[in-house]
Amino acid sequence: MFTSNVAKTLVGGVAVALLLAGCGRSDAPAAQAAAGNPIDSNPASGTITVWAMGTEGELLPKLAAQFSKENPGAKVQVTAVPWQDYAKKVQTAIASGDTPDATMVGAVDLAAFASTGGLDKVPSGLVDTSAFYPGAAQSTTFEGASYGVPWYVETRSLFYRKDLAQAAGVSAPKTWDEYGPFLQALQKQGAKWGLSLPTGATGTWQGVVPFMWQAGAEIMSADGKKFTFDTPEARKGLEFYQQFITSKISSPNGPVSLGEIEPQFVAGSTAALISGPWEEGLLKSAGGAAFVDDKVGIAPLPSGPKSNASYIGGGQWSVFKDAKNRDGAWKFIRWMAGPEVQKTWYSLSGDLPSVQSAWNEGKLATDPALGVFRTQLKTAQPGPTTTTWRQVTAVLDAEFEKVAKGVSSPEAALQEIQKRAAAIGTGE
Amino acid sequence: MRPARVLLYGALALGLLATLAPFAWMLLGSVKPTGEIVANPSVWLPRSPTIGNFEQLLSKQNFALYFVNSTVVAVTCVLGNLLFSSMAGYAFAKLEFAGKKLLFGLVLTMLIIPGVTTFVPLFVLVSNMGLSNSYLGLILPFLVAPLGVFLMRQFIRDIPDSLLEAARLDGAGDARIFLRVIVPLCRPPLATLAILTFLGQWNNFLWPLVIAQTEDHYTLPVALALFSVGANGTNYGLLLAGAVTVVTPIVLLFLALQRQFIQGIANTGLK
């Protein structure tokens, strides 16, 4: 029933609405936090409100109770927030100034939050940065300053079918040269595919960029001013990724959604995959505990010409500029970054400690699978912490897909990536 | 005629199958262990049926509270929309007042502006009113929606003026006309509006996620995401069991209002 009359009213309405919107602008001055001021060593006091995501959010109250015991004047109020769309929640909170005191942050999102100006810089002397895994500490920095304290870490290693490897008489590969032959030996034992690689789904870059690192590439200049995808090392890494697909070790149609690959791994049609510490749980629910014990092997990623660098992710803690209890929040975070508390948290949640010295005793020191991740963590790297990185990853995913499907050569793909990444810029 | 009929029914049956299959998958999946849900090749019928997913869901703290929260929010929004949309619709359709066209234009404009663009300003507004983390904050922005006003206005416009004039001659005022003449005639669009509003609110995720600052104000979709969607994997069993729990009330509501709903769409849709 859109008569011309209705259309006319509509145009008028839009005009008025735009006018109103224009007039309604008023920038309230942001609350000034005592940014960067050091934190004293007195016990924390007052109520500390924090957001934590998913399982961490469900379990954190147990850890927080211990903090309250040690700091009788302080009470930590934890709100468990779903991972899904949590970034929107944090950004909306920052925009309105209606924030809790502190929030857990996924490592990849730090730059986006810090760039809004809504996060407090980590006070000088709060924690000893060198105590963390270097990759984890690196992922908390944005434009030269640190906005988060690493809490737990995760990295990816090689999961393979131990039973197939034993039957083939091969052991886990240590170098790129042994990589392909090892996987082909598993394929001879009946696996259709040797290794599962991402081939274009969102996040493909996390599986491909490490090949470039392993070949010695740096994808960003040391000063953080420009992307450097057009290097021989990057090409070498991408070519190595591509040869898995051309030699039919990896499927050109890799997994698209979470949880897709595990059944294939259990069924034995895919003999190896690259994944993180959570993979064990997924494999247990897909194949049972006995399957994991008898048939799953874990090994560090094989080394390329330069290293066996993997991708590091994890969770960290940030304090909002609009925090009401800034001191209390930083004290809670400092407390959580202590090696003893990190061990306690590992036993509560299974999250791997970001503090290196927390790994020196107990299961963290002795478990062979954890030992693999521990080795891997020493060289694991985060993606660049720039606000534009998310945009660049979309380009990477698309171009890597073209390489995987044989539409584009590694060289052409990297040229295109470099061109578009340069156009996007590093936000500097 | 007969072969055409067979073809028609065949096509309809195919359509029905395509609609129902995901639903059946959800129902069957909710009673499967995770291993069977993600099994490849996929398994339709559960080999070892279990109610473990539901047990896990109900054992989560506060699950009953989230259900109550969702119900309170959805039902209040439905009542608000029914009342305010029909009142506004009546005014726009049958009353004359200054600025009517302009105001209605604004209502239509709101229909066109995508919700995402007003999301943050709306939150800032509600937060400045001190309503974040309150039921009022969850409900207030959705008590009346432009779609409802438009829907009601279109329907009420088609009610003959002579009917209202007759009522006026009998001495009825606007309030009486509205309650005694308009509302009883509006059952079909009201039922449509009720279902649309209920669905929208029952499934609403982003607003409750952002406005609720403590878990005791979470609604079902937010709680479900919290429990089942992890950073590195999804608990599909729990998710499906949750989906079944969340969708059941909607199905019951639709069955109850089915006749009015279909009539409402037919009467007020694109004519």
Interface residues (C-beta under 8 A of the other chain):
Chain A: M1 N5 V6 K8 T9 L10 V11 G12 G13 V14 V16 A17 T49 M53 G54 T55 G57 E58 Q77 T79 A80 V81 P82 W83 Q84 D85 Y86 K88 K89 Q91 T92 A93 A95 S96 G97 D98 P100 G106 E154 L258 G259 E260 E262 P263 Q264 A267 G276 W278 G281 L282 S285 A286 G287 G288 G315
Chain B: P33 T34 G35 V38 A39 N40 K101 L102 F104 G105 L106 V107 L108 T109 M110 I112 I113 F119 V120 F123 V124 S127 N128 S132 Q154 F205 L206 L209 V210 Q213 T214 E215 V222 A225 L226 V229 G230 A231 N232 G233 T234 Y236 K271
